[in-house]
């Protein structure tokens, strides 16, 4: 985004006003809701901001959040906002020219060069605040640097739709990167919903999320066998649509904690052409038997609630506002969900455990807990390291139920 193009007068004073707007927003934000919702409420009340003004103010705030704890503490908020603009943005702007003209001249340099240029006022090793909680399998240097870069926007092409999707994008002059036969990457400001049918032709789904079920596919019986599958924390249904597409012949059951979630899922399933499935409300943090289930499942997908720390590149405000105590709370919740769901897994059945976390308590330590408190055998676990390719980072573990 070119921060120099604004709707206010070009006398230079308006840049100070933008700084003041951003400072006021940041000082009043308490982290109780996602920052994009907080901004939406602010702009709905303050109609004076045009679209370019909104982009500039939003970028100032998000660029600031991406710095995490890497900035030397004695720097003021104004200096941090200017630094964030320099490190995160790539195009020269009248905004930066006003406050740091020498930085504006080198803003197009790569990230490493810019970090070197700002010197000891910024330490990339301190961006992420909870290093002691990170899995040892995460490269902290790469992970920290990834937080300074906006993740890409990914879609998955649904089976049989590749030709129409690619031809539509090309005829519409939309730039994209084809990562494999089913995954496309876009810049984050691309409005593909104006050109493609979401959930019918493509599914909006992060690169790592698209590969979360690969372990499952490797272990399933011969193609054509019907699989009785339960997505027990289904949310909006993305993992279920993926399972339907890659596993084909499944008898699908989905559940989540609220009716509103299942209503959204129903809408998505209708667009995706998934009409034959069972759904019900279930709170698996409670050990009460589920009267809605009268059978066992070949496969259970548990994409459990988590800290979301592997997705903080998309919600960088969490670097400042996430409460460390939440890690333990999530880990215990995940243990309850898995323990209660396992009652309904067949002998030799498969459990796919998924988080979008990089914390060992939610991942490796929960793998150990599951093995110690059930008759499940770990087949394989791994991190899908999206921080290496501007995507989310997920953890997946596949278990098989065996006789004790």
Secondary structure, DSSP 8 states (H G I E B T S, - for coil): --TT--SS-SSSHHHHHHHHHHHHHHHH--SSS-HHHHHHHHHHH-TT--HHHHHHHHHHHHHHHHTTT-B-TTS-HHHHHHHHHHHH--S--HHHHHH-HHHHTTTTS-HHHHHHHHGGGB-GGGSSS-GGGB-TTS-HHHHHHHTTS---EEEEE-TT-HHHHHHHHHHTT---EE-SSSEEEE-TT--GGGTS-BTTTEEE--HHHHTTTHHHHHHS-STT--EEEEETT-TTSHHHHHHHHHH-SEEEEEEES-HHHHHHHHHHHHHHT----EEEE--TTS----TT--S-EEEEEEE-----GGGTTT-TTHHHH--THHHHHHHHHHHHHHHHHGGGEEEEEEEEEEES--BTTTTHHHHHHHHHTSSEEEEEEEEE-GGGTTS--EEEEEEEE---
